[in-house]
Amino acid sequence: MQYRRLGRSGLRISTLSLGSWVTYHNQVDTGAAVEMMAAAFDAGVNFFDNAEVYAGGQSEVVMGAALKKLAWPRLNYVVSTKFFWGLDREGDAVNRRDTLNRKYLMQAIDGSLRRFGLEHVDLIYCHRPDPHTPVEETARAMSDIITQGKALYWGTSEWSAADIRAAWDAADRHGWHKPVMEQPQYHLFHRQRVEQEYARLYEDTGLGLTTWSPLASGLLTGKYRSGVPEGSRGALENMAFLRDGLTNPAKNAAVAQLEPIAAELGGTLAQLAIAWVAKNPRVSSVITGASRTDQLQANLGALALLDKLTPEVLARIDAITQPLAD
């Protein structure tokens, strides 16, 4: 395993990490989580990603129960969670959903810690921007959570460069803990934000990236070239919003053109796609997902392709995918 610093922080996280979105609680119970997290850890993975909203809080419960059974030294692993959507979607709980106000954030961290069974989490993210809360209020609350020892670093997820800069400037101005990382979607068909919009932030603020969806929700595995297979992510009812993208004819045709390149390098389509994301030096960690241990092991095999992604190979990949990227 390779390890990279999280932005300009001193924290080193594994180049490939394991996330829980979609899978934990829905497809993966505590026993399966223990098996996969142990396999990932044995391969050198030290970063495990989560969020309050995943499976209505149950993803944190499953991961927390797995961590208790695994009993690793706390210094040996990094755990994250994310806040924005909240868990109470009923009634008049207007300060507990779709917000980043101070009241919600200061209580959300306590709920996550209870579900995890941990005294602190390592990374906390603002899961989406909140246009209705002043960025200074959000930045101060996130900084205060760190000051209280409930988290170690904070960042954002799917924020614009302008909003990230505003939060960083507010924290810098007041001497608060600054945002260290951003968690954007990044894959062969989704590039603009990472490669262009954030370009100034890497040098100006030292922004680190923990990217999600390297396989474009499975599109880059090639499994959707003939429709939506039974048991796939696209077949899940709560993932129906992904189907049009997964069955896009032009993108699936491009995926077919990538297959010979992957074979030449001695890997699979999925491994090629993950390695391509990891090849970007701005990426601190690529968050992968898996519902089975063999799937996890296959994803980790992407590391073997990193050195094979020469400028010439990357140019061939770009020629196929870049015209279809947003």
PEVEN-V926963 format. One record per residue. N is the residue number from 0. PHI is phi in degrees with one decimal (999 if undefined). Layout:
[[N	PHI] [N	PHI]]
This chain:
[[0	999] [1	-100.5] [2	-128.6] [3	-130.6] [4	-69.7] [5	-81.7] [6	61.1] [7	-95.1] [8	-71.9] [9	-87.0] [10	-74.8] [11	-107.4] [12	-123.5] [13	-66.5] [14	-58.7] [15	-110.8] [16	-128.6] [17	-120.3] [18	-106.2] [19	-120.3] [20	-59.3] [21	74.0] [22	-84.6] [23	-65.3] [24	79.0] [25	-74.2] [26	-121.8] [27	-123.6] [28	-90.2] [29	-61.0] [30	-61.1] [31	-67.8] [32	-63.5] [33	-59.9] [34	-61.8] [35	-73.4] [36	-66.1] [37	-64.8] [38	-64.8] [39	-64.3] [40	-62.1] [41	-63.3] [42	-87.3] [43	104.5] [44	-67.3] [45	-123.2] [46	-119.9] [47	-125.0] [48	-99.8] [49	-149.6] [50	-160.7] [51	-53.6] [52	-79.2] [53	-62.4] [54	52.4] [55	58.6] [56	93.5] [57	-72.9] [58	-62.8] [59	-65.1] [60	-63.0] [61	-63.0] [62	-64.7] [63	-62.1] [64	-64.6] [65	-65.4] [66	-62.0] [67	-64.3] [68	-68.3] [69	-72.1] [70	54.1] [71	-71.9] [72	-58.7] [73	-60.2] [74	-70.9] [75	-89.6] [76	-140.5] [77	-120.2] [78	-123.0] [79	-123.6] [80	-147.6] [81	-138.6] [82	-126.0] [83	175.9] [84	-74.1] [85	75.2] [86	-110.2] [87	-86.2] [88	-99.9] [89	-111.9] [90	64.7] [91	-107.6] [92	-78.7] [93	-67.0] [94	-94.6] [95	-125.5] [96	-151.0] [97	52.4] [98	-152.0] [99	-129.9] [100	-75.1] [101	-60.9] [102	-58.4] [103	-64.7] [104	-61.8] [105	-67.6] [106	-92.9] [107	-62.2] [108	-62.8] [109	-65.5] [110	-64.5] [111	-63.8] [112	-62.2] [113	-63.6] [114	-66.6] [115	-71.7] [116	73.0] [117	-117.3] [118	-81.3] [119	-155.9] [120	-107.2] [121	-85.1] [122	-125.0] [123	-125.9] [124	-123.2] [125	-82.7] [126	-66.3] [127	-151.5] [128	-72.6] [129	-119.6] [130	-70.4] [131	-97.9] [132	-113.0] [133	-55.7] [134	-61.6] [135	-64.8] [136	-63.9] [137	-64.2] [138	-62.1] [139	-67.9] [140	-63.2] [141	-63.8] [142	-63.9] [143	-65.8] [144	-60.2] [145	-68.4] [146	-59.2] [147	-76.3] [148	81.8] [149	-88.2] [150	-151.8] [151	-109.3] [152	-142.6] [153	-129.5] [154	-159.4] [155	-131.8] [156	-141.7] [157	60.6] [158	-92.7] [159	-71.1] [160	-60.4] [161	-64.4] [162	-69.2] [163	-61.4] [164	-63.2] [165	-63.8] [166	-67.4] [167	-63.2] [168	-64.2] [169	-62.8] [170	-65.1] [171	-64.1] [172	-64.2] [173	-98.6] [174	76.5] [175	-87.3] [176	-65.8] [177	-87.5] [178	-65.8] [179	-104.4] [180	-142.7] [181	-129.0] [182	-117.9] [183	-101.0] [184	-70.9] [185	-153.0] [186	-158.1] [187	-57.4] [188	-104.9] [189	-142.5] [190	-126.8] [191	-55.0] [192	-63.3] [193	-70.0] [194	-87.0] [195	-122.1] [196	-60.8] [197	-87.9] [198	-51.8] [199	-69.2] [200	-68.1] [201	-60.3] [202	-82.7] [203	-73.6] [204	-119.3] [205	74.9] [206	-57.9] [207	-104.3] [208	-123.6] [209	-118.3] [210	-87.9] [211	-120.3] [212	60.0] [213	-63.6] [214	-100.7] [215	53.1] [216	59.5] [217	110.8] [218	-54.2] [219	-81.9] [220	-89.9] [221	87.9] [222	-73.2] [223	-102.0] [224	-68.0] [225	-116.5] [226	110.0] [227	-101.1] [228	-71.2] [229	-62.5] [230	86.9] [231	-81.2] [232	-59.9] [233	-65.6] [234	-84.4] [235	-68.6] [236	-61.9] [237	-78.0] [238	-111.3] [239	-58.7] [240	-64.8] [241	-85.8] [242	-62.8] [243	-60.0] [244	-68.6] [245	-69.4] [246	-103.9] [247	-57.6] [248	-62.0] [249	-64.5] [250	-70.5] [251	-67.8] [252	-65.7] [253	-65.9] [254	-60.0] [255	-61.0] [256	-72.5] [257	-78.0] [258	-57.5] [259	-63.4] [260	-64.9] [261	-58.9] [262	-63.8] [263	-59.3] [264	-85.5] [265	81.3] [266	-134.9] [267	-99.1] [268	-56.9] [269	-61.7] [270	-63.4] [271	-62.2] [272	-64.8] [273	-67.6] [274	-62.9] [275	-59.7] [276	-64.7] [277	-65.2] [278	-67.1] [279	-72.2] [280	-66.8] [281	-77.2] [282	-84.7] [283	-77.6] [284	-153.9] [285	-100.0] [286	-81.7] [287	-107.1] [288	-126.3] [289	-159.0] [290	-110.9] [291	-141.6] [292	-65.7] [293	-64.8] [294	-66.3] [295	-60.3] [296	-61.2] [297	-63.4] [298	-61.5] [299	-64.8] [300	-65.7] [301	-61.0] [302	-60.3] [303	-68.7] [304	-94.0] [305	-55.1] [306	-70.9] [307	-85.8] [308	-83.8] [309	-74.5] [310	-54.2] [311	-66.9] [312	-65.2] [313	-61.6] [314	-65.6] [315	-64.6] [316	-65.4] [317	-62.2] [318	-60.0] [319	-83.9] [320	-102.2] [321	-60.6] [322	-61.5] [323	-101.6] [324	-85.6] [325	-117.2]]
